[in-house]
Amino acid sequence: MPIHVKLDDLLHERRMTLTELAERVDLTLANLSILKTGKAKAMRFSTLEAICRELDCQPGDLLGYEGG
């Protein structure tokens, strides 16, 4: 899939664990792990909003596109 989630990079930059983010955005660790590993097929806007709020980033900071 040409769209990838850069959650791991953002967590590293903010020195935050996936567990901490899961608690802050009220998502399961399993669901965030699916996003982090690139196995997700979709993401709700409410999830995107919550992650961006907690990581103080824009959606473009979280999502990347590698198309041809």
HELIX and SHEET records of a PDB file:
HELIX    1   1 LEU A    7  ARG A   14  1                                   8    
HELIX    2   2 LEU A   18  VAL A   25  1                                   8    
HELIX    3   3 LEU A   29  LYS A   36  1                                   8    
HELIX    4   4 PHE A   45  LEU A   55  1                                  11    
HELIX    5   5 PRO A   59  LEU A   62  1                                   4    
SHEET    1   A 2 ILE A   3  VAL A   5  0                                        
SHEET    2   A 2 LEU A  63  TYR A  65 -1                                        
END                                                                             
